[in-house]
Amino acid sequence: MSKVYAYILLMAFVTYLIRALPLTLIRKEIKSRFIKSFLHYVPYATLAAMTFPAILYATDYMIASIVGFGVALLLAFNKKSLLTVAGFACAAAFVVELFVK
């Protein structure tokens, strides 16, 4: 068997193990408020950690990315729709790139 297939099998095993262990080891309901709170925010923190670097390097000029990110934050905190936030953030980054070039 080639090394590539061995690597794929190893990755499949590790992925399965990571998903199966919590199901087999934790049988009772989690009562700790701290652990429940921690587990509640893990998906959001992971998404932010993966998305933020991509935002900064999405354009040729980092200043355009930062302005677009700022516009997105401002609109998101004002509870605008996702389409509005994305559209205005893209437009802001585009306009800044036009002036930076």
N, CA, C and O atoms as a Tinker XYZ file with bonds, in Angstrom:
   404  protein
     1  N      0.852000   -1.174000    0.000000    73     2
     2  CA     0.000000    0.000000    0.000000    64     1     3
     3  C      0.900000    1.241000    0.000000    63     2     4     5
     4  O      1.875000    1.306000    0.748000    81     3
     5  N      0.572000    2.208000   -0.829000    73     3     6
     6  CA     1.415000    3.403000   -0.918000    64     5     7
     7  C      1.226000    4.275000    0.314000    63     6     8     9
     8  O      0.268000    4.113000    1.069000    81     7
     9  N      2.147000    5.192000    0.500000    73     7    10
    10  CA     2.093000    6.077000    1.660000    64     9    11
    11  C      0.864000    6.975000    1.647000    63    10    12    13
    12  O      0.331000    7.313000    2.703000    81    11
    13  N      0.418000    7.359000    0.474000    73    11    14
    14  CA    -0.745000    8.247000    0.374000    64    13    15
    15  C     -1.978000    7.583000    0.978000    63    14    16    17
    16  O     -2.722000    8.220000    1.723000    81    15
    17  N     -2.196000    6.316000    0.665000    73    15    18
    18  CA    -3.348000    5.609000    1.222000    64    17    19
    19  C     -3.215000    5.432000    2.735000    63    18    20    21
    20  O     -4.208000    5.490000    3.460000    81    19
    21  N     -1.998000    5.217000    3.203000    73    19    22
    22  CA    -1.772000    5.102000    4.642000    64    21    23
    23  C     -2.090000    6.422000    5.343000    63    22    24    25
    24  O     -2.684000    6.433000    6.421000    81    23
    25  N     -1.693000    7.525000    4.728000    73    23    26
    26  CA    -1.995000    8.841000    5.304000    64    25    27
    27  C     -3.495000    9.101000    5.327000    63    26    28    29
    28  O     -4.020000    9.622000    6.311000    81    27
    29  N     -4.173000    8.749000    4.271000    73    27    30
    30  CA    -5.621000    8.946000    4.203000    64    29    31
    31  C     -6.327000    8.112000    5.269000    63    30    32    33
    32  O     -7.235000    8.601000    5.941000    81    31
    33  N     -5.913000    6.865000    5.423000    73    31    34
    34  CA    -6.508000    6.016000    6.461000    64    33    35
    35  C     -6.234000    6.564000    7.865000    63    34    36    37
    36  O     -7.114000    6.544000    8.726000    81    35
    37  N     -5.026000    7.048000    8.087000    73    35    38
    38  CA    -4.679000    7.616000    9.385000    64    37    39
    39  C     -5.523000    8.863000    9.674000    63    38    40    41
    40  O     -6.014000    9.034000   10.789000    81    39
    41  N     -5.691000    9.727000    8.679000    73    39    42
    42  CA    -6.511000   10.921000    8.865000    64    41    43
    43  C     -7.965000   10.550000    9.121000    63    42    44    45
    44  O     -8.627000   11.177000    9.949000    81    43
    45  N     -8.467000    9.545000    8.422000    73    43    46
    46  CA    -9.847000    9.104000    8.638000    64    45    47
    47  C    -10.015000    8.569000   10.049000    63    46    48    49
    48  O    -11.017000    8.850000   10.705000    81    47
    49  N     -9.044000    7.800000   10.519000    73    47    50
    50  CA    -9.109000    7.241000   11.871000    64    49    51
    51  C     -9.085000    8.340000   12.923000    63    50    52    53
    52  O     -9.876000    8.314000   13.866000    81    51
    53  N     -8.189000    9.298000   12.771000    73    51    54
    54  CA    -8.084000   10.387000   13.744000    64    53    55
    55  C     -9.361000   11.228000   13.740000    63    54    56    57
    56  O     -9.850000   11.616000   14.801000    81    55
    57  N     -9.894000   11.509000   12.569000    73    55    58
    58  CA   -11.138000   12.274000   12.485000    64    57    59
    59  C    -12.287000   11.535000   13.146000    63    58    60    61
    60  O    -13.076000   12.136000   13.875000    81    59
    61  N    -12.386000   10.249000   12.900000    73    59    62
    62  CA   -13.438000    9.450000   13.517000    64    61    63
    63  C    -13.252000    9.401000   15.028000    63    62    64    65
    64  O    -14.224000    9.492000   15.778000    81    63
    65  N    -12.012000    9.257000   15.476000    73    63    66
    66  CA   -11.724000    9.183000   16.899000    64    65    67
    67  C    -12.119000   10.480000   17.602000    63    66    68    69
    68  O    -12.700000   10.439000   18.687000    81    67
    69  N    -11.819000   11.604000   17.011000    73    67    70
    70  CA   -12.162000   12.894000   17.604000    64    69    71
    71  C    -13.675000   13.047000   17.740000    63    70    72    73
    72  O    -14.150000   13.635000   18.712000    81    71
    73  N    -14.417000   12.536000   16.800000    73    71    74
    74  CA   -15.873000   12.653000   16.849000    64    73    75
    75  C    -16.524000   11.587000   17.732000    63    74    76    77
    76  O    -17.572000   11.834000   18.329000    81    75
    77  N    -15.924000   10.431000   17.816000    73    75    78
    78  CA   -16.537000    9.326000   18.563000    64    77    79
    79  C    -16.226000    9.362000   20.060000    63    78    80    81
    80  O    -17.052000    8.941000   20.869000    81    79
    81  N    -15.060000    9.853000   20.434000    73    79    82
    82  CA   -14.686000    9.848000   21.850000    64    81    83
    83  C    -15.657000   10.631000   22.742000    63    82    84    85
    84  O    -16.061000   10.109000   23.782000    81    83
    85  N    -16.045000   11.847000   22.386000    73    83    86
    86  CA   -16.997000   12.545000   23.263000    64    85    87
    87  C    -18.322000   11.805000   23.408000    63    86    88    89
    88  O    -18.933000   11.837000   24.476000    81    87
    89  N    -18.766000   11.145000   22.358000    73    87    90
    90  CA   -20.030000   10.416000   22.442000    64    89    91
    91  C    -19.934000    9.204000   23.358000    63    90    92    93
    92  O    -20.909000    8.840000   24.016000    81    91
    93  N    -18.773000    8.587000   23.400000    73    91    94
    94  CA   -18.624000    7.393000   24.227000    64    93    95
    95  C    -18.205000    7.716000   25.658000    63    94    96    97
    96  O    -18.559000    6.978000   26.577000    81    95
    97  N    -17.465000    8.792000   25.867000    73    95    98
    98  CA   -16.953000    9.095000   27.198000    64    97    99
    99  C    -17.915000    9.947000   28.025000    63    98   100   101
   100  O    -17.948000    9.825000   29.249000    81    99
   101  N    -18.686000   10.796000   27.379000    73    99   102
   102  CA   -19.583000   11.693000   28.105000    64   101   103
   103  C    -21.010000   11.190000   27.937000    63   102   104   105
   104  O    -21.654000   11.434000   26.917000    81   103
   105  N    -21.489000   10.487000   28.950000    73   103   106
   106  CA   -22.837000    9.904000   28.901000    64   105   107
   107  C    -23.860000   10.776000   29.619000    63   106   108   109
   108  O    -25.023000   10.831000   29.221000    81   107
   109  N    -23.423000   11.460000   30.681000    73   107   110
   110  CA   -24.352000   12.254000   31.482000    64   109   111
   111  C    -24.487000   13.668000   30.916000    63   110   112   113
   112  O    -23.653000   14.126000   30.135000    81   111
   113  N    -25.542000   14.333000   31.322000    73   111   114
   114  CA   -25.744000   15.722000   30.906000    64   113   115
   115  C    -24.686000   16.595000   31.581000    63   114   116   117
   116  O    -24.345000   16.390000   32.746000    81   115
   117  N    -24.179000   17.561000   30.837000    73   115   118
   118  CA   -23.188000   18.482000   31.380000    64   117   119
   119  C    -23.920000   19.527000   32.209000    63   118   120   121
   120  O    -24.797000   20.228000   31.703000    81   119
   121  N    -23.556000   19.630000   33.488000    73   119   122
   122  CA   -24.244000   20.546000   34.396000    64   121   123
   123  C    -23.460000   21.827000   34.650000    63   122   124   125
   124  O    -24.037000   22.823000   35.087000    81   123
   125  N    -22.184000   21.822000   34.391000    73   123   126
   126  CA   -21.348000   22.992000   34.642000    64   125   127
   127  C    -21.702000   24.124000   33.676000    63   126   128   129
   128  O    -21.670000   23.956000   32.457000    81   127
   129  N    -22.040000   25.281000   34.253000    73   127   130
   130  CA   -22.389000   26.435000   33.408000    64   129   131
   131  C    -21.183000   26.898000   32.593000    63   130   132   133
   132  O    -21.325000   27.337000   31.452000    81   131
   133  N    -19.986000   26.794000   33.196000    73   131   134
   134  CA   -18.774000   27.225000   32.503000    64   133   135
   135  C    -18.517000   26.356000   31.265000    63   134   136   137
   136  O    -18.252000   26.879000   30.183000    81   135
   137  N    -18.595000   25.059000   31.424000    73   135   138
   138  CA   -18.342000   24.154000   30.294000    64   137   139
   139  C    -19.420000   24.316000   29.229000    63   138   140   141
   140  O    -19.109000   24.317000   28.038000    81   139
   141  N    -20.678000   24.452000   29.631000    73   139   142
   142  CA   -21.749000   24.674000   28.656000    64   141   143
   143  C    -21.517000   25.962000   27.879000    63   142   144   145
   144  O    -21.675000   25.995000   26.659000    81   143
   145  N    -21.142000   27.018000   28.588000    73   143   146
   146  CA   -20.876000   28.297000   27.937000    64   145   147
   147  C    -19.692000   28.176000   26.987000    63   146   148   149
   148  O    -19.730000   28.685000   25.867000    81   147
   149  N    -18.636000   27.496000   27.440000    73   147   150
   150  CA   -17.449000   27.299000   26.609000    64   149   151
   151  C    -17.804000   26.546000   25.331000    63   150   152   153
   152  O    -17.411000   26.958000   24.240000    81   151
   153  N    -18.534000   25.459000   25.457000    73   151   154
   154  CA   -18.906000   24.657000   24.294000    64   153   155
   155  C    -19.866000   25.402000   23.365000    63   154   156   157
   156  O    -19.887000   25.154000   22.160000    81   155
   157  N    -20.650000   26.303000   23.923000    73   155   158
   158  CA   -21.578000   27.087000   23.102000    64   157   159
   159  C    -20.826000   28.029000   22.165000    63   158   160   161
   160  O    -21.239000   28.225000   21.022000    81   159
   161  N    -19.725000   28.614000   22.638000    73   159   162
   162  CA   -19.004000   29.613000   21.849000    64   161   163
   163  C    -17.879000   29.048000   20.991000    63   162   164   165
   164  O    -17.293000   29.795000   20.207000    81   163
   165  N    -17.558000   27.783000   21.102000    73   163   166
   166  CA   -16.474000   27.192000   20.306000    64   165   167
   167  C    -16.710000   27.336000   18.796000    63   166   168   169
   168  O    -15.778000   27.725000   18.093000    81   167
   169  N    -17.899000   27.047000   18.261000    73   167   170
   170  CA   -18.077000   27.202000   16.810000    64   169   171
   171  C    -17.877000   28.636000   16.335000    63   170   172   173
   172  O    -17.309000   28.857000   15.266000    81   171
   173  N    -18.335000   29.608000   17.112000    73   171   174
   174  CA   -18.175000   31.012000   16.722000    64   173   175
   175  C    -16.708000   31.426000   16.735000    63   174   176   177
   176  O    -16.246000   32.121000   15.830000    81   175
   177  N    -15.986000   31.005000   17.749000    73   175   178
   178  CA   -14.569000   31.341000   17.844000    64   177   179
   179  C    -13.776000   30.688000   16.714000    63   178   180   181
   180  O    -12.870000   31.304000   16.152000    81   179
   181  N    -14.112000   29.458000   16.386000    73   179   182
   182  CA   -13.423000   28.760000   15.299000    64   181   183
   183  C    -13.695000   29.439000   13.963000    63   182   184   185
   184  O    -12.781000   29.626000   13.160000    81   183
   185  N    -14.936000   29.804000   13.729000    73   183   186
   186  CA   -15.279000   30.496000   12.487000    64   185   187
   187  C    -14.559000   31.829000   12.385000    63   186   188   189
   188  O    -14.055000   32.179000   11.318000    81   187
   189  N    -14.505000   32.573000   13.472000    73   187   190
   190  CA   -13.810000   33.859000   13.468000    64   189   191
   191  C    -12.318000   33.678000   13.219000    63   190   192   193
   192  O    -11.715000   34.454000   12.477000    81   191
   193  N    -11.723000   32.670000   13.827000    73   191   194
   194  CA   -10.292000   32.428000   13.646000    64   193   195
   195  C     -9.956000   32.033000   12.218000    63   194   196   197
   196  O     -8.863000   32.332000   11.738000    81   195
   197  N    -10.869000   31.372000   11.536000    73   195   198
   198  CA   -10.621000   30.986000   10.143000    64   197   199
   199  C    -10.936000   32.127000    9.177000    63   198   200   201
   200  O    -10.298000   32.243000    8.131000    81   199
   201  N    -11.911000   32.968000    9.516000    73   199   202
   202  CA   -12.378000   33.997000    8.603000    64   201   203
   203  C    -11.528000   35.262000    8.652000    63   202   204   205
   204  O    -11.256000   35.859000    7.610000    81   203
   205  N    -11.110000   35.674000    9.828000    73   203   206
   206  CA   -10.420000   36.962000    9.966000    64   205   207
   207  C     -9.164000   37.085000    9.105000    63   206   208   209
   208  O     -9.014000   38.104000    8.431000    81   207
   209  N     -8.249000   36.104000    9.087000    73   207   210
   210  CA    -7.085000   36.236000    8.196000    64   209   211
   211  C     -7.484000   36.315000    6.721000    63   210   212   213
   212  O     -6.844000   37.022000    5.943000    81   211
   213  N     -8.525000   35.603000    6.341000    73   211   214
   214  CA    -8.974000   35.652000    4.942000    64   213   215
   215  C     -9.505000   37.035000    4.590000    63   214   216   217
   216  O     -9.346000   37.490000    3.458000    81   215
   217  N    -10.131000   37.702000    5.546000    73   215   218
   218  CA   -10.640000   39.052000    5.307000    64   217   219
   219  C     -9.481000   39.996000    5.028000    63   218   220   221
   220  O     -9.557000   40.808000    4.106000    81   219
   221  N     -8.414000   39.905000    5.805000    73   219   222
   222  CA    -7.301000   40.838000    5.660000    64   221   223
   223  C     -6.553000   40.685000    4.341000    63   222   224   225
   224  O     -5.995000   41.655000    3.828000    81   223
   225  N     -6.537000   39.493000    3.800000    73   223   226
   226  CA    -5.790000   39.267000    2.563000    64   225   227
   227  C     -6.700000   39.041000    1.354000    63   226   228   229
   228  O     -6.274000   38.460000    0.355000    81   227
   229  N     -7.950000   39.499000    1.443000    73   227   230
   230  CA    -8.896000   39.294000    0.347000    64   229   231
   231  C     -8.670000   40.264000   -0.810000    63   230   232   233
   232  O     -9.089000   39.989000   -1.935000    81   231
   233  N     -8.015000   41.389000   -0.550000    73   231   234
   234  CA    -7.772000   42.380000   -1.591000    64   233   235
   235  C     -6.269000   42.564000   -1.770000    63   234   236   237
   236  O     -5.465000   42.020000   -1.013000    81   235
   237  N     -5.910000   43.337000   -2.783000    73   235   238
   238  CA    -4.492000   43.598000   -3.027000    64   237   239
   239  C     -3.891000   44.536000   -1.981000    63   238   240   241
   240  O     -2.686000   44.499000   -1.733000    81   239
   241  N     -4.718000   45.368000   -1.373000    73   239   242
   242  CA    -4.255000   46.344000   -0.398000    64   241   243
   243  C     -4.941000   46.081000    0.942000    63   242   244   245
   244  O     -6.168000   46.022000    1.022000    81   243
   245  N     -4.134000   45.924000    1.988000    73   243   246
   246  CA    -4.700000   45.589000    3.294000    64   245   247
   247  C     -5.585000   46.716000    3.821000    63   246   248   249
   248  O     -6.549000   46.449000    4.538000    81   247
   249  N     -5.284000   47.952000    3.485000    73   247   250
   250  CA    -6.115000   49.064000    3.955000    64   249   251
   251  C     -7.541000   48.942000    3.424000    63   250   252   253
   252  O     -8.494000   49.276000    4.127000    81   251
   253  N     -7.693000   48.469000    2.194000    73   251   254
   254  CA    -9.030000   48.260000    1.636000    64   253   255
   255  C     -9.765000   47.156000    2.398000    63   254   256   257
   256  O    -10.967000   47.258000    2.645000    81   255
   257  N     -9.047000   46.119000    2.763000    73   255   258
   258  CA    -9.655000   45.037000    3.539000    64   257   259
   259  C    -10.080000   45.522000    4.916000    63   258   260   261
   260  O    -11.149000   45.159000    5.409000    81   259
   261  N     -9.240000   46.344000    5.535000    73   259   262
   262  CA    -9.558000   46.855000    6.871000    64   261   263
   263  C    -10.776000   47.779000    6.818000    63   262   264   265
   264  O    -11.638000   47.722000    7.694000    81   263
   265  N    -10.846000   48.628000    5.795000    73   263   266
   266  CA   -12.013000   49.507000    5.662000    64   265   267
   267  C    -13.277000   48.677000    5.428000    63   266   268   269
   268  O    -14.310000   48.947000    6.041000    81   267
   269  N    -13.209000   47.693000    4.569000    73   267   270
   270  CA   -14.359000   46.823000    4.329000    64   269   271
   271  C    -14.786000   46.089000    5.582000    63   270   272   273
   272  O    -15.979000   45.942000    5.848000    81   271
   273  N    -13.807000   45.625000    6.357000    73   271   274
   274  CA   -14.101000   44.942000    7.619000    64   273   275
   275  C    -14.750000   45.892000    8.615000    63   274   276   277
   276  O    -15.678000   45.515000    9.331000    81   275
   277  N    -14.252000   47.132000    8.657000    73   275   278
   278  CA   -14.839000   48.131000    9.546000    64   277   279
   279  C    -16.283000   48.440000    9.186000    63   278   280   281
   280  O    -17.144000   48.540000   10.060000    81   279
   281  N    -16.543000   48.590000    7.889000    73   279   282
   282  CA   -17.917000   48.831000    7.434000    64   281   283
   283  C    -18.809000   47.650000    7.800000    63   282   284   285
   284  O    -19.939000   47.838000    8.251000    81   283
   285  N    -18.303000   46.440000    7.608000    73   283   286
   286  CA   -19.085000   45.247000    7.950000    64   285   287
   287  C    -19.393000   45.200000    9.449000    63   286   288   289
   288  O    -20.519000   44.892000    9.840000    81   287
   289  N    -18.403000   45.503000   10.282000    73   287   290
   290  CA   -18.635000   45.511000   11.727000    64   289   291
   291  C    -19.674000   46.556000   12.120000    63   290   292   293
   292  O    -20.571000   46.288000   12.918000    81   291
   293  N    -19.540000   47.739000   11.554000    73   291   294
   294  CA   -20.468000   48.828000   11.874000    64   293   295
   295  C    -21.902000   48.447000   11.512000    63   294   296   297
   296  O    -22.821000   48.642000   12.307000    81   295
   297  N    -22.087000   47.908000   10.320000    73   295   298
   298  CA   -23.435000   47.529000    9.886000    64   297   299
   299  C    -23.961000   46.313000   10.660000    63   298   300   301
   300  O    -25.149000   46.242000   10.974000    81   299
   301  N    -23.086000   45.372000   10.962000    73   299   302
   302  CA   -23.516000   44.184000   11.701000    64   301   303
   303  C    -23.954000   44.542000   13.116000    63   302   304   305
   304  O    -24.938000   44.002000   13.624000    81   303
   305  N    -23.217000   45.457000   13.752000    73   303   306
   306  CA   -23.607000   45.872000   15.098000    64   305   307
   307  C    -24.907000   46.675000   15.102000    63   306   308   309
   308  O    -25.584000   46.772000   16.125000    81   307
   309  N    -25.245000   47.246000   13.949000    73   307   310
   310  CA   -26.520000   47.957000   13.820000    64   309   311
   311  C    -27.628000   47.035000   13.321000    63   310   312   313
   312  O    -28.701000   47.492000   12.925000    81   311
   313  N    -27.357000   45.744000   13.344000    73   311   314
   314  CA   -28.342000   44.696000   13.037000    64   313   315
   315  C    -28.910000   44.781000   11.623000    63   314   316   317
   316  O    -30.110000   44.594000   11.418000    81   315
   317  N    -28.054000   45.059000   10.660000    73   315   318
   318  CA   -28.472000   45.038000    9.253000    64   317   319
   319  C    -28.425000   43.598000    8.746000    63   318   320   321
   320  O    -27.807000   42.732000    9.366000    81   319
   321  N    -29.074000   43.354000    7.629000    73   319   322
   322  CA   -29.126000   41.989000    7.089000    64   321   323
   323  C    -27.756000   41.570000    6.555000    63   322   324   325
   324  O    -26.900000   42.406000    6.267000    81   323
   325  N    -27.574000   40.273000    6.434000    73   323   326
   326  CA   -26.305000   39.739000    5.955000    64   325   327
   327  C    -25.980000   40.241000    4.549000    63   326   328   329
   328  O    -24.832000   40.571000    4.251000    81   327
   329  N    -26.988000   40.296000    3.696000    73   327   330
   330  CA   -26.783000   40.769000    2.330000    64   329   331
   331  C    -26.349000   42.228000    2.323000    63   330   332   333
   332  O    -25.471000   42.610000    1.549000    81   331
   333  N    -26.952000   43.041000    3.170000    73   331   334
   334  CA   -26.584000   44.451000    3.260000    64   333   335
   335  C    -25.155000   44.604000    3.769000    63   334   336   337
   336  O    -24.381000   45.386000    3.216000    81   335
   337  N    -24.805000   43.874000    4.803000    73   335   338
   338  CA   -23.460000   43.948000    5.374000    64   337   339
   339  C    -22.422000   43.537000    4.338000    63   338   340   341
   340  O    -21.433000   44.243000    4.140000    81   339
   341  N    -22.635000   42.415000    3.681000    73   339   342
   342  CA   -21.672000   41.918000    2.692000    64   341   343
   343  C    -21.556000   42.870000    1.508000    63   342   344   345
   344  O    -20.453000   43.146000    1.036000    81   343
   345  N    -22.681000   43.369000    1.033000    73   343   346
   346  CA   -22.670000   44.271000   -0.118000    64   345   347
   347  C    -21.936000   45.571000    0.161000    63   346   348   349
   348  O    -21.106000   46.003000   -0.639000    81   347
   349  N    -22.237000   46.193000    1.288000    73   347   350
   350  CA   -21.581000   47.457000    1.613000    64   349   351
   351  C    -20.106000   47.262000    1.948000    63   350   352   353
   352  O    -19.288000   48.126000    1.632000    81   351
   353  N    -19.748000   46.145000    2.579000    73   351   354
   354  CA   -18.338000   45.871000    2.864000    64   353   355
   355  C    -17.553000   45.691000    1.572000    63   354   356   357
   356  O    -16.447000   46.215000    1.439000    81   355
   357  N    -18.111000   44.961000    0.632000    73   355   358
   358  CA   -17.452000   44.779000   -0.671000    64   357   359
   359  C    -17.331000   46.105000   -1.415000    63   358   360   361
   360  O    -16.294000   46.407000   -2.006000    81   359
   361  N    -18.396000   46.884000   -1.377000    73   359   362
   362  CA   -18.384000   48.188000   -2.065000    64   361   363
   363  C    -17.344000   49.116000   -1.443000    63   362   364   365
   364  O    -16.624000   49.814000   -2.158000    81   363
   365  N    -17.266000   49.126000   -0.123000    73   363   366
   366  CA   -16.287000   49.980000    0.553000    64   365   367
   367  C    -14.863000   49.566000    0.196000    63   366   368   369
   368  O    -14.023000   50.421000   -0.084000    81   367
   369  N    -14.587000   48.275000    0.203000    73   367   370
   370  CA   -13.252000   47.796000   -0.160000    64   369   371
   371  C    -12.938000   48.135000   -1.611000    63   370   372   373
   372  O    -11.806000   48.501000   -1.929000    81   371
   373  N    -13.922000   48.019000   -2.488000    73   371   374
   374  CA   -13.729000   48.332000   -3.904000    64   373   375
   375  C    -13.405000   49.808000   -4.100000    63   374   376   377
   376  O    -12.493000   50.152000   -4.852000    81   375
   377  N    -14.147000   50.677000   -3.427000    73   375   378
   378  CA   -13.932000   52.124000   -3.563000    64   377   379
   379  C    -12.549000   52.509000   -3.024000    63   378   380   381
   380  O    -11.851000   53.316000   -3.637000    81   379
   381  N    -12.158000   51.948000   -1.903000    73   379   382
   382  CA   -10.840000   52.250000   -1.353000    64   381   383
   383  C     -9.751000   51.775000   -2.304000    63   382   384   385
   384  O     -8.754000   52.473000   -2.490000    81   383
   385  N     -9.917000   50.609000   -2.906000    73   383   386
   386  CA    -8.915000   50.118000   -3.862000    64   385   387
   387  C     -8.806000   51.025000   -5.077000    63   386   388   389
   388  O     -7.718000   51.196000   -5.626000    81   387
   389  N     -9.917000   51.606000   -5.501000    73   387   390
   390  CA    -9.876000   52.526000   -6.645000    64   389   391
   391  C     -8.993000   53.740000   -6.332000    63   390   392   393
   392  O     -8.264000   54.216000   -7.203000    81   391
   393  N     -9.055000   54.232000   -5.109000    73   391   394
   394  CA    -8.282000   55.415000   -4.750000    64   393   395
   395  C     -6.846000   55.101000   -4.363000    63   394   396   397
   396  O     -5.975000   55.962000   -4.483000    81   395
   397  N     -6.586000   53.892000   -3.906000    73   395   398
   398  CA    -5.226000   53.519000   -3.489000    64   397   399
   399  C     -4.334000   53.246000   -4.687000    63   398   400   401
   400  O     -3.132000   53.506000   -4.628000    81   399
   401  N     -4.884000   52.736000   -5.755000    73   399   402
   402  CA    -4.082000   52.356000   -6.923000    64   401   403
   403  C     -3.391000   53.518000   -7.547000    63   402   404
   404  O     -2.679000   53.353000   -8.539000    81   403
